[in-house]
Amino acid sequence: MKITTMSLAVTFAMTSLAASADEAALRQKAIDAGLEPVPYGLQQVEDNPVTREKIALGKMLFFDPRLSASGVISCNTCHNVGTGGDDNLPTSVGHGWQTGPRNSPTVFNAVFNVAQFWDGRAEDLKAQAKGPVQAGVEMANEPEQVVRTLNSMPEYVERFGLAFPGEEDAVTFDNMAKAIEAFEVTLVTPNAPFDQWLEGNDGAMSDEQKAGLELFIDKGCAACHSGVNIGGQDYYPFGLIKRPGADILPPEDKGRFQVTETASDEYVFRAAPLRNIALTAPYFHSGQIWDLEQAVAVMGTAQLGTQLSDDEAATIAAFLEALTGEQPTIEYPTLPLETDATPKPRL
């Protein structure tokens, strides 16, 4: 049989059409599973209009260690914008070298979460910003001392006035939190390979990553990890089918139960957002798993009752690497100058 140039062209065209149909079907499958791209543009938040002045102030506050009692720890200490928005430690080191009880979540894309912290105890980013400042194991400060510190520096007083015009006393603990929220709203990571693919660029993900996406959906991962942040939208028992060992699921940390005091919320946690997950090891609220493929395997057993093969775990992990987006470029701010009235560090 003689193969002509025309028949080769027809065969190639048919193969391309079949491949395009497969891409379209998988793309629709992802959309039906509730997976969404990170949107472009500044997100607005409730009860806190985001302005240029507020963002600039919030950026300074995010990096200012003088919000802590010791003058050493800032928001960026545990949510480092240079390392994926977290500190890459099992649990964060706080005041007096104390270690916290849970792994520090990434601040990147946190605006898309239904609530903040592993147990959802803060309804939004401004509520979250107040917590670590006051926590004895973290920044160990008091609202009154924070306000005293900020009022002691004329540049901060001026910037609070610009960020919150018309307020008789703009330098407040609440406004500090609102300014930090405004800055954190800007910490999003769009244009990940998955986003590009979801928006129509067939070549943005590798064949292995596409296979991982299909497994991610078919195995049931997307039932908990969906939305813009591929997670962060609801709460689920850790160990829904089989509880992990005490090293991964410490028995003394009962998760959302500490917020609701409802028995059914014991060992319930917010589903981890999976955006930039390849950058934010170690994993889980206990921070005890450093390898992404191992974390995938643990979730298969604990949440899905499925013993994933090594190849399946590796393929799903390859898809998760396609969730790494463009990291925000942040120039470290020059902070306001202290005065004689600025409270001294308390180590």
Secondary structure, DSSP 8 states (H G I E B T S, - for coil): ----HHHHHHHHHHHHHHHHHHHHHHHHHHHHTTB-----S---BTTB---HHHHHHHHHHHH-GGGSSSS---HHHHS-TTTTTS--SSS-B-GGG-B-SS-----TTGGGSSSBSTT--BSSHHHHHHHHHH-TTTT---HHHHHHHHHTSHHHHHHHHHHSTT-SS---HHHHHHHHHHHHTT------HHHHHHTT-GGGS-HHHHHHHHHHHHTTGGGTS-BTTTS-SSEEETTSSS---TTTS-TT--BTHHHH--GGGTTEEE----TTGGGS-SBTTTT-B--HHHHHHHHIIIII-----HHHHHHHHHHHHTT----------------TTS-----
